[in-house]
């Protein structure tokens, strides 16, 4: 049995769950509401302040979906109560990030600026302190959307392995290469 799938999802106070007839799970909390379509074979029910995800059989497909939808529902509950936050830093000379509302303007060493329009569900802030790398802080209640947007921003200038220049997540360890060695006499 799926170890992830059989664990119940605890519901904190102020969170409501509704499951429609066509398996559409809606979770509402203090920070907002999220909706997830669940496969028809998987059943989602609320019992004693917990959400239980159940599967009909021991088929490999059902086992995979069982853990997947339990994790998605758990991420939704965490999102509407606490929210998610990702921080990225720009490493490189002259790299800058500024934002006006939900528009992110990036200077990444190319001949042009990248103007990135973010979805309305994501809140962005940028910081640039003297002596530190500029950082982009993304906040949202939707973990999937947040990760997708952060990956898209990172893909504009992925960190290179020699000097480490590019956009990286705060705390990320990069694999570095030694580079050319001096010629031997």
Wavefront OBJ file of the C-alpha trace (Angstrom):
o trace
v 0.000 0.000 0.000
v 1.177 3.511 -0.726
v 2.775 4.959 2.388
v 2.126 8.500 1.211
v -1.435 7.781 0.103
v -2.625 6.099 3.286
v -1.545 8.982 5.541
v -4.524 11.244 6.314
v -4.313 14.978 5.623
v -5.035 16.979 8.789
v -7.364 19.967 8.380
v -6.401 23.040 10.420
v -9.083 25.379 11.741
v -10.690 27.666 9.197
v -10.205 25.280 6.269
v -13.229 23.845 4.460
v -13.245 21.034 1.909
v -15.907 20.175 -0.641
v -15.887 17.329 -3.152
v -18.331 17.497 -6.073
v -19.910 14.518 -7.844
v -17.349 14.649 -10.663
v -14.420 14.476 -8.149
v -13.557 18.181 -8.157
v -11.904 18.974 -4.802
v -12.222 22.584 -3.571
v -10.279 23.708 -0.506
v -10.927 27.138 1.036
v -8.840 28.733 3.752
v -7.715 32.072 5.163
v -5.374 32.828 2.211
v -7.763 31.825 -0.604
v -9.192 28.789 -2.346
v -7.738 26.119 -4.636
v -9.393 23.608 -6.947
v -8.037 20.225 -8.136
v -9.640 17.685 -10.445
v -9.094 14.156 -9.055
v -9.183 10.997 -11.183
v -12.567 9.230 -11.065
v -11.033 5.998 -9.700
v -9.711 7.745 -6.565
v -12.161 8.753 -3.825
v -11.628 11.754 -1.533
v -13.668 12.133 1.647
v -13.601 14.208 4.811
v -13.808 12.296 8.108
v -13.285 13.741 11.631
v -11.319 16.824 10.568
v -9.113 14.836 8.203
v -9.102 14.187 4.469
v -8.787 10.550 3.414
v -7.759 9.534 -0.104
v -8.715 5.954 -1.062
v -8.113 3.734 -4.080
v -10.320 0.921 -5.387
v -7.695 -1.771 -6.111
v -4.027 -2.724 -5.927
v -3.308 -1.973 -9.601
v -0.040 -0.188 -10.274
v -1.899 2.780 -11.808
v -4.165 3.117 -8.764
v -1.195 2.953 -6.401
v 0.561 5.747 -8.302
v -2.534 7.962 -8.387
v -3.218 7.312 -4.697
v 0.039 8.896 -3.500
v -0.096 11.627 -6.146
v -3.540 12.965 -5.233
v -2.876 12.718 -1.497
v 0.230 14.882 -1.991
v -1.643 17.369 -4.184
v -4.442 17.712 -1.609
v -1.892 18.130 1.202
v -0.086 20.871 -0.795
v -3.421 22.630 -1.292
v -4.165 22.573 2.453
v -0.716 23.963 3.278
v -1.099 26.597 0.555
v -4.415 28.012 1.775
v -3.215 28.133 5.398
v 0.504 29.041 5.306
v 1.347 29.688 1.648
v 4.557 29.037 -0.254
v 7.609 31.225 -0.759
v 10.578 30.813 -3.127
v 13.687 32.991 -3.265
v 16.030 33.243 -6.239
v 19.263 35.197 -6.443
v 20.978 36.698 -9.480
v 24.716 36.000 -9.476
v 26.727 38.051 -11.957
v 28.149 41.495 -12.565
v 25.433 43.927 -13.618
v 22.547 41.495 -13.108
v 19.495 43.360 -11.779
v 15.853 42.635 -11.028
v 13.086 45.189 -10.529
v 9.348 44.826 -10.365
v 6.317 47.047 -10.821
v 3.228 45.212 -9.655
v 3.342 41.752 -11.211
v 5.765 42.695 -13.984
v 9.348 41.549 -13.439
v 12.126 43.354 -15.335
v 15.409 41.415 -15.497
v 18.835 42.550 -16.713
v 20.875 39.368 -17.211
v 23.926 40.387 -19.209
v 22.236 40.191 -22.602
v 21.797 43.110 -24.984
v 18.145 43.400 -23.972
v 15.953 43.327 -20.850
v 13.601 40.470 -20.051
v 10.158 41.741 -19.089
v 8.275 38.892 -17.448
v 4.528 39.195 -16.748
v 3.633 36.994 -13.750
v 0.209 35.434 -13.114
v -2.047 37.360 -10.721
v -1.904 34.485 -8.193
v 1.794 35.143 -7.566
v 3.133 38.059 -5.519
v 6.660 39.176 -6.401
v 9.137 41.386 -4.556
v 12.723 42.206 -5.442
v 15.557 43.311 -3.194
v 18.965 44.740 -4.060
v 21.206 45.430 -1.069
v 24.736 46.735 -1.428
v 27.296 43.945 -1.243
v 24.692 41.197 -1.816
v 23.253 39.591 -4.899
v 19.842 40.862 -6.084
v 17.036 38.527 -5.009
v 13.586 37.746 -6.370
v 11.000 36.607 -3.796
v 7.929 34.787 -5.141
v 4.920 34.036 -2.905
v 1.725 32.130 -3.726
v -0.796 29.643 -2.362
v -0.432 27.371 -5.417
v 2.749 25.279 -5.153
v 2.542 23.938 -8.707
v 2.195 27.360 -10.304
v 4.919 28.831 -8.095
v 7.401 26.117 -9.068
v 6.563 26.445 -12.743
v 7.077 30.225 -12.757
v 10.324 29.938 -10.756
v 11.648 27.356 -13.234
v 10.757 29.634 -16.153
v 12.607 32.579 -14.560
v 15.632 30.357 -13.859
v 15.661 29.119 -17.475
v 16.307 32.674 -18.711
v 19.894 32.386 -17.392
v 20.712 29.011 -15.816
v 23.823 28.980 -13.596
v 26.954 28.011 -15.483
v 29.390 25.545 -13.857
v 32.627 27.577 -14.031
v 31.897 30.883 -12.297
v 28.364 30.135 -11.072
v 26.838 33.111 -12.897
v 23.095 32.990 -13.501
v 19.799 32.719 -11.610
v 19.828 30.204 -8.773
v 17.633 29.366 -5.817
v 18.795 30.657 -2.434
v 20.691 27.875 -0.677
v 21.151 25.806 -3.857
v 24.495 24.003 -4.172
v 25.898 24.181 -7.698
v 28.292 21.636 -9.186
v 31.389 23.582 -10.093
v 34.102 22.670 -12.599
v 37.784 23.471 -12.228
v 38.283 25.096 -15.625
v 41.490 25.097 -17.620
v 44.672 24.247 -15.780
v 47.956 25.996 -16.480
v 50.150 24.409 -19.129
v 53.036 22.317 -17.846
v 56.636 23.107 -18.817
l 1 2 3 4 5 6 7 8 9 10 11 12 13 14 15 16 17 18 19 20 21 22 23 24 25 26 27 28 29 30 31 32 33 34 35 36 37 38 39 40 41 42 43 44 45 46 47 48 49 50 51 52 53 54 55 56 57 58 59 60 61 62 63 64 65 66 67 68 69 70 71 72 73 74 75 76 77 78 79 80 81 82 83 84 85 86 87 88 89 90 91 92 93 94 95 96 97 98 99 100 101 102 103 104 105 106 107 108 109 110 111 112 113 114 115 116 117 118 119 120 121 122 123 124 125 126 127 128 129 130 131 132 133 134 135 136 137 138 139 140 141 142 143 144 145 146 147 148 149 150 151 152 153 154 155 156 157 158 159 160 161 162 163 164 165 166 167 168 169 170 171 172 173 174 175 176 177 178 179 180 181 182 183 184 185
